[in-house]
């Protein structure tokens, strides 16, 4: 169940938000924050080693950028780590001396556990770990987050505010983030394959490809909206479309013969299992660097 949207704080209460890493995901999150008026652009800053990334972030978001990670860490009450997982230990080692008791560190790096970050940072550092997905780039992320042992209730609200500016979010136990990765983290790829397959079916039956693709994509979008807005179980919505002896039940029968449900479930399981394996590998590498 998605939490109710949290109202933005008044401008004079807003802390600064800093991004270490100014790539696509960071840019999308920052744009969502500004668009939702959660924080003004003047209260956001990002760092990146790449001049191209910094310039793109500044152009698209309207925020300040720098190549100095420490400068971002010093000036941010909410510090978002938007770097590759293998870079996280080096970044934390670089900025840990810049953090204060008022700093909330939020990581969107897949596979880097809260425990690993806690070991790399000063005792008592408040942490959150987030698993977003790529529809964040269009303001429709499905994300989940877990809080570290030192994080407060207000920290949870801050994380929710930021993520709700980019889509939907929910809080889970950290041990469930691998399952989140398998479902919503990898899920867009499954849906793209579904859209492509539906469009190919339309083409096979004579539709022009642009028409088939538009119909397939809009069908997925509209169906998802029906689930979200009606609150009805997908099975019930499916039954409302499938009339006795009709076209839809014939199509559903073909899906069932092809093992559609089991295949999708297996895909989620496989991705979640792989996420768990990668997390363990990352833990081993991080431990060797401590």
DRENDO-1510 file (C-alpha; in Angstrom, 1 decimal, always signed):
<recs>
REC; n; res; u; v; w
REC; 1; UNK; +0.0; +0.0; +0.0 .
REC; 2; UNK; +1.5; +3.3; -1.0 .
REC; 3; UNK; +1.6; +5.9; +1.8 .
REC; 4; UNK; -0.4; +9.1; +1.4 .
REC; 5; UNK; +1.6; +12.0; -0.2 .
REC; 6; UNK; +3.4; +14.1; +2.4 .
REC; 7; UNK; +3.0; +17.9; +2.1 .
REC; 8; UNK; +6.1; +19.9; +1.5 .
REC; 9; UNK; +7.6; +21.8; +4.3 .
REC; 10; UNK; +7.6; +25.6; +4.2 .
REC; 11; UNK; +10.6; +27.0; +2.4 .
REC; 12; UNK; +12.3; +28.4; +5.4 .
REC; 13; UNK; +12.4; +24.9; +6.9 .
REC; 14; UNK; +13.9; +23.2; +3.9 .
REC; 15; UNK; +17.4; +21.7; +4.3 .
REC; 16; UNK; +19.7; +21.5; +1.4 .
REC; 17; UNK; +19.8; +18.4; -0.7 .
REC; 18; UNK; +23.0; +17.2; -2.2 .
REC; 19; UNK; +23.6; +14.5; -4.9 .
REC; 20; UNK; +26.9; +12.8; -5.3 .
REC; 21; UNK; +26.7; +11.6; -8.8 .
REC; 22; UNK; +24.8; +13.7; -11.4 .
REC; 23; UNK; +23.7; +10.9; -13.8 .
REC; 24; UNK; +20.3; +10.2; -15.2 .
REC; 25; UNK; +18.7; +8.9; -12.0 .
REC; 26; UNK; +20.0; +11.8; -9.9 .
REC; 27; UNK; +18.9; +14.2; -12.6 .
REC; 28; UNK; +15.4; +12.7; -12.7 .
REC; 29; UNK; +15.1; +12.8; -8.9 .
REC; 30; UNK; +16.2; +16.4; -8.7 .
REC; 31; UNK; +13.8; +17.4; -11.5 .
REC; 32; UNK; +11.0; +15.7; -9.6 .
REC; 33; UNK; +11.9; +17.5; -6.4 .
REC; 34; UNK; +11.9; +20.9; -8.1 .
REC; 35; UNK; +8.8; +20.3; -10.2 .
REC; 36; UNK; +6.8; +19.2; -7.1 .
REC; 37; UNK; +8.1; +22.3; -5.2 .
REC; 38; UNK; +9.4; +20.1; -2.4 .
REC; 39; UNK; +12.7; +22.1; -2.5 .
REC; 40; UNK; +13.6; +25.0; -4.7 .
REC; 41; UNK; +16.5; +24.6; -7.2 .
REC; 42; UNK; +18.6; +26.9; -5.1 .
REC; 43; UNK; +18.6; +24.4; -2.3 .
REC; 44; UNK; +20.0; +21.5; -4.4 .
REC; 45; UNK; +23.5; +20.8; -5.5 .
REC; 46; UNK; +25.3; +17.9; -7.2 .
REC; 47; UNK; +28.8; +16.8; -7.7 .
REC; 48; UNK; +30.2; +14.6; -10.5 .
REC; 49; UNK; +33.7; +14.0; -11.9 .
REC; 50; UNK; +32.3; +14.3; -15.4 .
REC; 51; UNK; +32.0; +17.8; -16.8 .
REC; 52; UNK; +29.4; +16.6; -19.2 .
REC; 53; UNK; +27.2; +15.2; -16.5 .
REC; 54; UNK; +27.5; +18.3; -14.4 .
REC; 55; UNK; +26.6; +20.5; -17.3 .
REC; 56; UNK; +23.6; +18.3; -18.2 .
REC; 57; UNK; +22.4; +18.3; -14.6 .
REC; 58; UNK; +22.7; +22.1; -14.3 .
REC; 59; UNK; +20.8; +22.6; -17.5 .
REC; 60; UNK; +18.0; +20.2; -16.9 .
REC; 61; UNK; +17.5; +21.0; -13.2 .
REC; 62; UNK; +18.7; +24.5; -12.8 .
REC; 63; UNK; +20.8; +23.7; -9.8 .
REC; 64; UNK; +24.4; +24.3; -8.9 .
REC; 65; UNK; +27.1; +21.6; -9.6 .
REC; 66; UNK; +30.7; +21.0; -8.7 .
REC; 67; UNK; +33.3; +18.3; -9.0 .
REC; 68; UNK; +34.0; +18.5; -5.3 .
REC; 69; UNK; +32.2; +15.8; -3.4 .
REC; 70; UNK; +33.3; +17.2; +0.0 .
REC; 71; UNK; +31.7; +20.5; -0.8 .
REC; 72; UNK; +28.4; +18.8; -1.5 .
REC; 73; UNK; +28.6; +16.7; +1.7 .
REC; 74; UNK; +29.4; +19.8; +3.8 .
REC; 75; UNK; +26.4; +21.8; +2.6 .
REC; 76; UNK; +23.7; +19.1; +2.5 .
REC; 77; UNK; +21.4; +17.9; +5.3 .
REC; 78; UNK; +20.2; +15.2; +3.0 .
REC; 79; UNK; +23.0; +13.6; +1.0 .
REC; 80; UNK; +22.0; +11.3; -1.8 .
REC; 81; UNK; +24.5; +8.8; -3.1 .
REC; 82; UNK; +23.8; +8.3; -6.8 .
REC; 83; UNK; +26.9; +6.5; -7.9 .
REC; 84; UNK; +27.8; +3.0; -9.0 .
REC; 85; UNK; +27.9; +0.4; -6.2 .
REC; 86; UNK; +31.6; -0.2; -6.6 .
REC; 87; UNK; +32.3; +3.5; -6.1 .
REC; 88; UNK; +30.3; +3.8; -2.8 .
REC; 89; UNK; +33.2; +2.8; -0.4 .
REC; 90; UNK; +35.6; +5.3; -2.0 .
REC; 91; UNK; +33.0; +8.1; -1.9 .
REC; 92; UNK; +32.1; +7.4; +1.7 .
REC; 93; UNK; +35.8; +7.4; +2.7 .
REC; 94; UNK; +36.2; +10.7; +1.0 .
REC; 95; UNK; +33.2; +12.5; +2.6 .
REC; 96; UNK; +32.8; +10.9; +6.0 .
REC; 97; UNK; +34.7; +13.7; +7.7 .
REC; 98; UNK; +32.3; +16.3; +6.3 .
REC; 99; UNK; +29.2; +14.7; +7.8 .
REC; 100; UNK; +27.5; +16.1; +10.9 .
REC; 101; UNK; +24.8; +14.8; +13.3 .
REC; 102; UNK; +22.2; +16.5; +11.1 .
REC; 103; UNK; +23.2; +14.7; +7.9 .
REC; 104; UNK; +20.9; +12.1; +6.5 .
REC; 105; UNK; +22.7; +9.8; +3.9 .
REC; 106; UNK; +20.4; +8.2; +1.3 .
REC; 107; UNK; +21.9; +5.6; -1.1 .
REC; 108; UNK; +20.3; +4.5; -4.3 .
REC; 109; UNK; +23.3; +2.2; -5.1 .
REC; 110; UNK; +22.1; -1.3; -5.6 .
REC; 111; UNK; +23.5; -4.1; -3.4 .
REC; 112; UNK; +25.3; -1.9; -0.9 .
REC; 113; UNK; +23.8; -2.7; +2.5 .
REC; 114; UNK; +23.1; -0.4; +5.4 .
REC; 115; UNK; +25.5; -2.4; +7.5 .
REC; 116; UNK; +28.3; -1.8; +5.0 .
REC; 117; UNK; +27.7; +1.9; +4.9 .
REC; 118; UNK; +27.4; +2.1; +8.7 .
REC; 119; UNK; +30.9; +0.5; +9.0 .
REC; 120; UNK; +32.3; +3.0; +6.6 .
REC; 121; UNK; +30.8; +6.1; +8.2 .
REC; 122; UNK; +31.0; +7.7; +11.7 .
REC; 123; UNK; +29.1; +6.0; +14.5 .
REC; 124; UNK; +25.5; +7.2; +14.7 .
REC; 125; UNK; +25.2; +8.3; +11.0 .
REC; 126; UNK; +21.6; +8.3; +9.9 .
REC; 127; UNK; +21.1; +6.2; +6.8 .
REC; 128; UNK; +18.5; +5.1; +4.3 .
REC; 129; UNK; +18.7; +2.7; +1.3 .
REC; 130; UNK; +16.5; +3.1; -1.7 .
REC; 131; UNK; +15.6; +0.9; -4.7 .
REC; 132; UNK; +14.1; +3.0; -7.4 .
REC; 133; UNK; +13.5; +2.0; -11.0 .
REC; 134; UNK; +14.0; +3.7; -14.4 .
REC; 135; UNK; +10.5; +5.2; -14.8 .
REC; 136; UNK; +11.8; +7.7; -12.4 .
REC; 137; UNK; +13.1; +9.4; -15.6 .
REC; 138; UNK; +9.5; +10.2; -16.4 .
REC; 139; UNK; +8.3; +10.9; -12.9 .
REC; 140; UNK; +6.7; +7.5; -12.4 .
REC; 141; UNK; +9.1; +5.4; -10.3 .
REC; 142; UNK; +8.0; +2.5; -8.2 .
REC; 143; UNK; +10.5; +2.5; -5.3 .
REC; 144; UNK; +11.0; +1.1; -1.9 .
REC; 145; UNK; +13.3; +2.1; +0.9 .
REC; 146; UNK; +14.7; +0.8; +4.2 .
REC; 147; UNK; +16.0; +2.9; +7.1 .
REC; 148; UNK; +19.2; +2.3; +9.0 .
REC; 149; UNK; +19.2; +1.7; +12.8 .
REC; 150; UNK; +20.0; +5.4; +13.6 .
REC; 151; UNK; +17.4; +6.9; +11.2 .
REC; 152; UNK; +14.5; +8.7; +12.8 .
REC; 153; UNK; +10.8; +8.9; +12.0 .
REC; 154; UNK; +11.4; +12.3; +10.4 .
REC; 155; UNK; +14.2; +10.8; +8.3 .
REC; 156; UNK; +11.6; +8.4; +6.9 .
REC; 157; UNK; +9.3; +11.3; +6.1 .
REC; 158; UNK; +12.1; +13.1; +4.3 .
REC; 159; UNK; +12.9; +10.0; +2.2 .
REC; 160; UNK; +9.2; +9.6; +1.3 .
REC; 161; UNK; +8.9; +13.2; +0.3 .
REC; 162; UNK; +11.8; +12.9; -2.1 .
REC; 163; UNK; +10.6; +9.7; -3.6 .
REC; 164; UNK; +7.0; +10.7; -3.9 .
REC; 165; UNK; +8.2; +13.7; -6.0 .
REC; 166; UNK; +9.3; +11.1; -8.5 .
REC; 167; UNK; +6.4; +8.6; -8.3 .
REC; 168; UNK; +5.3; +6.1; -5.6 .
REC; 169; UNK; +7.3; +4.6; -2.7 .
REC; 170; UNK; +6.8; +2.3; +0.3 .
REC; 171; UNK; +8.9; +1.3; +3.2 .
REC; 172; UNK; +10.1; -2.3; +3.6 .
REC; 173; UNK; +12.6; -4.2; +5.7 .
REC; 174; UNK; +16.0; -4.2; +4.2 .
REC; 175; UNK; +16.0; -7.9; +3.7 .
REC; 176; UNK; +13.1; -7.5; +1.2 .
REC; 177; UNK; +15.0; -5.1; -1.1 .
REC; 178; UNK; +16.3; -8.0; -3.2 .
REC; 179; UNK; +12.7; -9.0; -3.8 .
REC; 180; UNK; +11.9; -5.3; -4.7 .
REC; 181; UNK; +14.8; -5.4; -7.1 .
REC; 182; UNK; +13.4; -8.6; -8.8 .
REC; 183; UNK; +9.9; -7.1; -9.0 .
REC; 184; UNK; +9.9; -3.3; -9.6 .
REC; 185; UNK; +13.7; -2.8; -10.1 .
REC; 186; UNK; +13.9; -5.2; -13.0 .
REC; 187; UNK; +10.2; -5.1; -13.8 .
REC; 188; UNK; +10.2; -2.3; -16.4 .
REC; 189; UNK; +12.2; -4.7; -18.7 .
REC; 190; UNK; +9.5; -7.4; -18.3 .
REC; 191; UNK; +6.8; -4.9; -19.2 .
REC; 192; UNK; +8.8; -3.6; -22.2 .
REC; 193; UNK; +9.0; -7.2; -23.5 .
REC; 194; UNK; +5.2; -7.6; -23.0 .
REC; 195; UNK; +4.6; -4.4; -24.9 .
REC; 196; UNK; +6.9; -5.5; -27.7 .
REC; 197; UNK; +5.3; -8.9; -27.9 .
REC; 198; UNK; +1.7; -7.5; -27.9 .
REC; 199; UNK; +2.8; -5.1; -30.7 .
REC; 200; UNK; +4.3; -7.9; -32.7 .
REC; 201; UNK; +1.1; -9.8; -32.3 .
REC; 202; UNK; -0.8; -6.8; -33.7 .
REC; 203; UNK; +1.6; -6.6; -36.6 .
REC; 204; UNK; +1.2; -10.3; -37.3 .
REC; 205; UNK; -2.5; -9.7; -37.6 .
REC; 206; UNK; -2.1; -6.9; -40.0 .
REC; 207; UNK; -1.7; -3.7; -38.0 .
REC; 208; UNK; +0.9; -1.1; -39.0 .
REC; 209; UNK; +3.8; -1.2; -36.4 .
REC; 210; UNK; +3.4; +2.4; -35.1 .
REC; 211; UNK; -0.3; +1.7; -34.5 .
REC; 212; UNK; +0.3; -1.6; -32.9 .
REC; 213; UNK; +3.0; -0.2; -30.6 .
REC; 214; UNK; +0.8; +2.8; -29.6 .
REC; 215; UNK; -2.1; +0.5; -28.8 .
REC; 216; UNK; +0.0; -1.9; -26.8 .
REC; 217; UNK; +1.8; +0.7; -24.7 .
REC; 218; UNK; -1.5; +2.6; -24.0 .
REC; 219; UNK; -3.2; -0.6; -23.0 .
REC; 220; UNK; -0.5; -1.3; -20.4 .
REC; 221; UNK; -0.6; +2.2; -19.2 .
REC; 222; UNK; -4.4; +2.3; -18.9 .
REC; 223; UNK; -4.6; -1.2; -17.3 .
REC; 224; UNK; -2.0; -0.1; -14.7 .
REC; 225; UNK; -4.0; +3.0; -14.0 .
REC; 226; UNK; -7.2; +0.9; -13.5 .
REC; 227; UNK; -5.4; -1.2; -10.9 .
REC; 228; UNK; -4.0; +1.8; -9.1 .
REC; 229; UNK; -7.2; +3.9; -9.1 .
REC; 230; UNK; -9.9; +1.4; -8.6 .
REC; 231; UNK; -8.1; -0.6; -5.9 .
REC; 232; UNK; -9.7; -3.8; -7.3 .
REC; 233; UNK; -7.7; -7.0; -7.6 .
REC; 234; UNK; -6.2; -7.6; -11.0 .
REC; 235; UNK; -8.0; -10.9; -11.2 .
REC; 236; UNK; -11.3; -9.3; -10.8 .
REC; 237; UNK; -10.6; -6.7; -13.4 .
REC; 238; UNK; -9.4; -9.5; -15.8 .
REC; 239; UNK; -12.7; -11.3; -15.2 .
REC; 240; UNK; -14.7; -8.2; -16.1 .
REC; 241; UNK; -13.0; -8.2; -19.5 .
REC; 242; UNK; -13.3; -11.9; -20.2 .
REC; 243; UNK; -16.9; -12.7; -21.3 .
REC; 244; UNK; -18.0; -16.3; -21.7 .
REC; 245; UNK; -16.9; -17.8; -24.9 .
REC; 246; UNK; -15.4; -14.5; -26.1 .
REC; 247; UNK; -12.2; -13.2; -27.6 .
REC; 248; UNK; -10.4; -12.3; -24.3 .
REC; 249; UNK; -10.9; -15.7; -22.6 .
REC; 250; UNK; -9.5; -17.3; -25.8 .
REC; 251; UNK; -6.4; -15.1; -25.5 .
REC; 252; UNK; -6.1; -15.9; -21.8 .
REC; 253; UNK; -6.3; -19.6; -22.6 .
REC; 254; UNK; -3.3; -19.2; -25.0 .
REC; 255; UNK; -1.3; -17.3; -22.3 .
REC; 256; UNK; -2.1; -20.1; -19.7 .
REC; 257; UNK; -1.0; -22.8; -22.2 .
REC; 258; UNK; +2.3; -20.9; -22.7 .
REC; 259; UNK; +2.9; -20.8; -18.9 .
REC; 260; UNK; +2.7; -17.0; -18.8 .
REC; 261; UNK; +2.1; -16.6; -15.1 .
REC; 262; UNK; +4.8; -19.0; -14.1 .
REC; 263; UNK; +7.3; -17.5; -16.5 .
REC; 264; UNK; +6.7; -14.0; -15.0 .
REC; 265; UNK; +6.9; -15.3; -11.5 .
REC; 266; UNK; +10.1; -17.2; -12.4 .
REC; 267; UNK; +11.6; -14.0; -13.8 .
REC; 268; UNK; +11.0; -12.1; -10.6 .
REC; 269; UNK; +12.5; -14.9; -8.6 .
REC; 270; UNK; +15.5; -15.2; -10.8 .
REC; 271; UNK; +16.2; -11.5; -10.7 .
REC; 272; UNK; +15.7; -11.3; -6.9 .
REC; 273; UNK; +18.1; -14.3; -6.5 .
REC; 274; UNK; +20.7; -12.7; -8.7 .
REC; 275; UNK; +20.3; -9.4; -6.7 .
REC; 276; UNK; +21.0; -11.4; -3.5 .
REC; 277; UNK; +24.1; -13.0; -5.0 .
REC; 278; UNK; +25.4; -9.6; -6.2 .
REC; 279; UNK; +24.8; -8.1; -2.8 .
REC; 280; UNK; +26.8; -10.8; -1.1 .
REC; 281; UNK; +29.6; -10.3; -3.6 .
REC; 282; UNK; +29.6; -6.6; -2.9 .
REC; 283; UNK; +29.7; -7.2; +0.8 .
REC; 284; UNK; +32.8; -9.4; +0.5 .
REC; 285; UNK; +34.6; -6.8; -1.6 .
REC; 286; UNK; +33.6; -4.0; +0.8 .
REC; 287; UNK; +34.7; -6.0; +3.8 .
REC; 288; UNK; +38.1; -6.6; +2.2 .
REC; 289; UNK; +38.5; -2.8; +1.9 .
REC; 290; UNK; +37.6; -2.0; +5.5 .
</recs>
